[in-house]
Amino acid sequence: MDLIAKNLVFAYDKNPVLKIALLEIKAHSKVFVYGPSGCGKSTLLNLCAGVLAINSGELKLLNTEMSLLSSTSRDRFRAQNLGLIFQQFNLLPYLSVMENIMLPSILKKLDGTEKNRLEHRAHDLIKRLGLETFLKRSVMDLSLGQQQRVAQARALLMSPKMIIADEPTSSLDEKNTSEFMNLLLEEWQVSPFTLLFVSHDQRLKKYFDVHLNLEELNEAKV
């Protein structure tokens, strides 16, 4: 299993917003997480990404018990294993499109060969996502949809073991949504990863082999 949650509880104050008795996700599964606003979808993803720490219970990701990691160790784990697409994109405004996409590689000590390989991969992702003409421009000059595609390329760059995506197509039109989903599946075919994908768009369910209704799973009364 790439994800195991047992008796997991998380609260921002005294009242839990997430309470899960058991959740298990097999390695290389493509999981579509859905449910109404406020049912804990983004909270679950932030716990899995190590952005938040659980209050009690067990959360094991890629055979690593997240509750045992310090904040710094969670940051390191995230950089080494995960590709993230957050709703806010988390792009650095003072960097270009290419620099934002290459950002995950900066956290690793790379030799010249590996750096060149990742630069070629970045250019390939940029082309496949239709961002070629924006390569050297600041991300602040881009539309929301274009910024979202930059975040998508950045998440895929390092061929992570798990991709965690929170509404990754919310700013895309139908054409770009379809192209991104096809790219995601093509990447999965080449090097299978576990995909944890939150969306309100029920039309995207067809791309996934597991459908998870978090409102039914979450025992917390929000």
C-alpha positions in Angstrom: 0.0 0.0 0.0 1.3 3.5 -0.9 -1.1 5.1 1.6 -2.5 3.8 4.9 -4.5 5.9 7.3 -5.8 4.4 10.5 -7.8 6.3 13.2 -6.6 9.5 11.6 -7.8 12.7 13.3 -7.0 16.3 12.3 -8.5 19.5 13.8 -7.7 23.1 13.3 -9.0 23.8 16.8 -10.9 21.6 19.2 -13.3 20.1 16.7 -12.0 17.6 14.2 -12.5 18.4 10.5 -11.1 15.0 9.4 -11.7 11.7 11.1 -10.9 8.5 9.1 -11.1 5.0 10.6 -9.3 3.3 7.7 -8.2 4.3 4.3 -5.8 2.1 2.1 -4.6 3.0 -1.4 -2.6 0.5 -3.4 0.6 1.5 -5.1 0.1 2.9 -8.6 -3.6 3.5 -8.1 -5.3 6.4 -9.8 -7.7 7.7 -7.2 -10.4 10.3 -7.8 -11.4 12.0 -4.5 -14.7 13.9 -4.5 -17.3 15.3 -2.2 -18.9 18.6 -1.3 -17.0 21.7 -0.2 -15.9 21.4 3.4 -15.8 17.6 3.6 -12.0 17.6 4.1 -10.6 16.9 0.7 -7.9 19.6 0.7 -7.1 18.9 4.3 -6.5 15.2 3.5 -4.1 16.2 0.6 -2.2 18.6 2.8 -1.7 15.9 5.4 -0.5 13.5 2.8 1.9 16.2 1.4 3.3 16.8 4.9 2.1 20.4 4.9 -0.1 19.7 7.9 0.6 17.2 10.7 -2.0 14.8 12.0 -3.2 15.2 15.6 -3.5 11.4 16.3 -3.7 8.1 14.5 -1.5 6.7 11.8 -0.7 8.1 8.3 1.8 6.1 6.3 2.8 7.3 2.9 5.2 5.3 0.7 6.1 3.1 3.7 7.0 6.2 5.8 5.0 7.1 8.9 4.4 10.8 8.5 3.5 11.4 12.2 7.1 10.5 13.1 8.7 13.1 10.9 9.7 16.6 11.9 8.5 19.6 9.8 12.0 19.7 8.1 11.9 15.9 7.5 8.4 16.2 6.0 9.7 18.9 3.7 12.6 16.7 2.6 10.2 13.7 2.1 7.9 15.9 0.0 10.8 17.1 -2.2 12.2 13.6 -2.8 8.9 11.7 -3.4 6.0 13.8 -4.3 4.7 15.9 -7.2 2.2 18.5 -6.0 -0.4 20.7 -7.7 -2.1 22.9 -5.2 -5.1 25.2 -5.9 -3.0 28.3 -5.3 -0.3 26.9 -7.7 2.5 28.1 -5.3 4.6 29.6 -8.2 7.4 32.0 -7.5 6.6 35.4 -9.1 10.2 36.5 -9.5 11.1 33.4 -11.6 10.4 32.6 -15.2 8.2 29.8 -16.5 11.2 27.6 -17.1 12.8 28.4 -13.7 9.6 27.6 -11.8 9.3 24.3 -13.6 12.9 23.4 -12.9 12.6 24.4 -9.2 12.3 20.8 -7.8 15.7 20.0 -9.3 17.4 22.7 -7.4 16.8 20.8 -4.2 18.9 17.9 -5.4 22.6 17.8 -6.1 22.7 16.9 -9.8 25.6 16.2 -12.1 25.8 17.7 -15.5 24.2 14.7 -17.2 21.2 14.6 -14.9 20.7 18.3 -15.1 20.7 18.2 -18.9 18.2 15.3 -18.8 15.8 17.3 -16.6 16.2 20.4 -18.8 15.2 18.3 -21.8 12.3 16.8 -19.9 11.2 20.3 -18.9 11.2 21.4 -22.5 9.2 18.3 -23.5 6.6 19.0 -20.8 6.4 22.7 -21.8 5.8 21.7 -25.4 3.1 19.1 -24.5 1.3 21.6 -22.3 1.5 24.4 -25.0 3.7 26.8 -23.0 6.6 27.1 -25.5 6.0 30.8 -26.2 6.1 31.7 -22.5 9.4 30.0 -21.6 11.3 33.0 -20.4 8.4 35.1 -19.2 7.5 35.7 -15.6 4.7 33.6 -14.4 2.9 36.8 -13.3 2.4 37.6 -17.0 0.4 34.4 -17.6 -3.3 33.7 -17.3 -4.6 31.5 -14.4 -4.9 28.6 -16.8 -1.3 29.0 -18.1 -0.1 29.3 -14.5 -1.9 26.1 -13.7 -0.1 24.3 -16.6 3.2 25.5 -15.2 2.4 24.0 -11.9 1.4 20.7 -13.7 4.8 20.6 -15.5 6.7 21.3 -12.3 4.8 18.4 -10.5 5.7 15.9 -13.3 9.3 17.0 -13.8 11.0 14.6 -11.3 8.9 11.6 -12.2 7.6 11.4 -8.6 6.4 8.2 -6.8 3.1 10.0 -6.0 1.3 12.9 -7.4 -1.1 14.9 -5.2 -3.4 17.2 -7.1 -6.0 19.5 -5.6 -8.4 20.8 -8.4 -5.5 20.7 -10.9 -7.8 21.6 -13.9 -10.0 24.2 -12.2 -8.6 27.1 -14.4 -8.5 25.1 -17.6 -11.0 25.0 -20.5 -12.3 21.7 -21.8 -9.5 21.3 -24.4 -6.6 21.9 -22.0 -8.2 19.8 -19.4 -8.4 16.9 -21.8 -4.8 17.4 -22.9 -3.6 17.5 -19.4 -5.4 14.3 -18.4 -4.1 12.5 -21.4 -0.5 13.7 -20.6 -1.0 12.5 -17.0 -2.0 9.0 -18.2 0.8 8.9 -20.7 3.3 9.7 -17.9 1.7 7.0 -15.8 2.1 4.4 -18.5 5.8 5.2 -18.9 6.5 5.3 -15.1 3.5 4.3 -12.9 3.0 6.5 -9.9 0.2 6.7 -7.4 -2.2 9.5 -8.2 -4.4 11.2 -5.5 -6.6 13.7 -7.4 -9.3 16.0 -6.0 -11.8 17.6 -8.3 -15.4 18.8 -8.3 -15.6 17.9 -12.0 -17.4 14.6 -12.1 -16.6 14.2 -15.8 -13.0 13.4 -14.9 -14.0 10.2 -13.1 -13.6 8.2 -16.3 -9.8 8.6 -16.1 -9.5 6.9 -12.7 -9.8 3.3 -11.5 -10.7 4.2 -7.9 -13.4 6.7 -6.8 -13.3 7.9 -3.2 -16.3 9.8 -1.7 -14.6 11.6 1.2 -17.9 12.7 2.6 -18.9 9.1 3.3 -15.4 8.2 4.6 -15.0 11.2 6.9 -16.6 10.6 10.3 -16.0 14.1 11.6 -19.2 16.2 11.7 -18.0 19.4 10.0 
